[in-house]
Amino acid sequence: MPHFFQKIIAWFLIGLLFFEATFRIPFLLPSAEALEAQNHEDIVSLLVEEELFRKIPEEIDTYARRIQAKLPRTRTVILTYARDTHPFVVASANERLYFSGIPNHGSKTQKLVGTILIGHVPLPVVHKDGRDFLSIYPYVDFSEPHFFWSWETSRYEYIGNKPKNPRPEIWHSVIDPNTGNTETDVQKIRDFFTRVY
């Protein structure tokens, strides 16, 4: 009787191996997930005020490296912008990272999952319900955007057929004391990094 069960098990395993080889289905699902994870990187962009970055580049670089160390399979990208940079430029850079990853990054797939604004980074003006206001939405909402850039009005216009409670595709954070004095902002951001570490 045990010999009979051994034959059944052997035929079952041979059939399973044949099926797996024919249809290219990974034999062990955890191995497939591990392989997929090894071939993918998340991206977190740090959008940094250019003048601020010139004053504390080491602290911001250390912060970026700590994010990489804390979040598995994540690469950080530091992008600096002058205070008068057009928000469309900033939004386009994040959108490119979301859809295409970092240029010349190799064979891994990449996707922007978060963005952190550090310092006085310009925010877009959006128009909705007859009002203009500042919003981070164009920096974090890409797949089915709730606002589109209009060259005629020079602002982001609301697309009216979207859900009432929109959710962006990526998370965001802002580190900006915005005291009106760059030196004071620098000190406050240094203090913040010290507390975080």
N, C-alpha and C positions, 0 to 999 in steps of 0.2 A: 504493500500500500504506500509506504513512504516514497518508493521509486516512482509511482504514478504521479504523486504531487510534485516531485522534482521535475518531471517532464512538463507538467502543466506550467509550472513557474518558469522553466527555461523557455518554453514557447511564448509565454506572455512577455518575458523580457526581450526576446528576439523581435517579437512584433512591435513592442514599444520602441526599441532602438531603430527599427526600420521606419516606423512612423515619424520619429523625431528627425531622422536623417532626410527623409523625403520632404517633409514639410518645414524643415528648418526651425523647429520650435525648440528653444533651449530646454535641455533635460532637467536642470535644476533651476527653478524660478529665482531663488536667492542669488545664484551665480549670475543670472541675467540682469537682475537689478543692480548688482555690484558692478557689472561691466558697464551698464548704462551710466551709473553714477561716476565711474572713472572717466567716462568720455564727455562729461558735462561740467561746466563751471557756471556758478551764479556770478553776477556782477553787481557791485554796489558803487555808484558814482558819488564822488565828493565834489560838489559844485562850490568852489571857494572864491571869495572876493580876492582879486589879484593883489591889491595893496596889502591886505592882511596876510596873504601867503608869503609875500616878500619879507614880512617881519617875523613870522614864526613857521618857516618851512619844515624844520625838524619836528616840531610838535605835531603838525598836521600829518606829516609822513608817518610818525610813530602811531598816531591815531588810526590811520589807514591800515597799517600793518597789524594793529591789534584787532581790527574788525576782521581781517583775513584769518587771523589765528583763532578768533572766537567762532566764526561761522564756517562750517566745513565746506570744502570745495567752492570757496568764494574768492574772487579776485576784486580788489578795489582799484578804481581809476580816479585820479585827481585831475579835475578840469578847472582851470582858473579863468575868471572873467572880471573885466573892469566893471565898475559900477554903472557905466553908461552903455554896456553891451545890450544889444537888442534882445529881448526875451525870446524871440523866434529862433535865434541862434542857439540859445541854451536848450530850448525845447527840442530842437532838431537833433542836437548832440545826444540827448537822452533817448530820443526816439530811435536813432541809429543804433545805440547800444542795446536797446530792447529787441529790435528786430534782427540785427546783424552781428552783435557782439563786438569785441575789440578787433580792429583791423589786424591782419596777419597774426592771428592768435593760434594758428595751427589747426589740427584736426578736431579739436573738441568743440562741441556745441556750447554756446554761451547765451545767456539771457539776463538782462537787467532786472533785478528783483527789488532794488531799493535805491534811494537817493538821499543824500544829506547835504543841505545847504549850510555853508559855514561863512559867516560874515554877511555883509550887505550885498547879497546877490540880487540882481534885478528880478522882480516878479512881473508876470504878464498881467495886462489889463484884459478882463473878460467882460462881455456884455450879455446880460440876461434880464428878461422882464423889464426892459427899459432902463436898466441901471448899469453903470460901469463900476467894477471893483477889482481889486487885486486878488489873484488866485494862483495857487500852485498847480492846479489841475493840468494845464498844458505840459507840465514837467513829469507827470506821473500817469497819464491816461492815454493809451496808444491804440489798443486793438479796435475798439469801437468808441472813438473819442466823443466827448460831450461838447467840446468846443473846437471850432476850426478857425484857422487864421484867415482873415479877410484883408487883402491888399487894399481894398477900397476904403475900409474904415480904420485900418491900422490897429486892429485889436482882434481878439478871439471872440467869435460869435457863438452863441449857444445853439446847438442842434436840438430843435424842439421836440423830437419824437423819442427822447430817451427816458429811462425810468426816473422817478422823482428822487430816489435815493441812490445816486450813482456811486459806484465803487471803482476806484482806480486799480490798475493792474499791479502797481508796485507800491511798497510802503515808502514813507518819507519822514524826515526829521529836519528840524531847523535849529542851528546853533548861532544865534545872532543877538547879542545884547542890545545892539542898535541904540547906543547912548548918544550918538552924534559926534563922538570923539574917537578917532581910530585907536589912539594909545590906550584909552580906557577899555575899548572893546577888546584889544589885544590882551590886556591883563585879565579881564573877565573870562575870556576864552581859555587862557592859560590856567586860571583857577578851576574852570570847569573840567579841563583835561586832567588836572591833578586829582580832583575828586573822583572822576571816573576810574582812574588807574588805581 
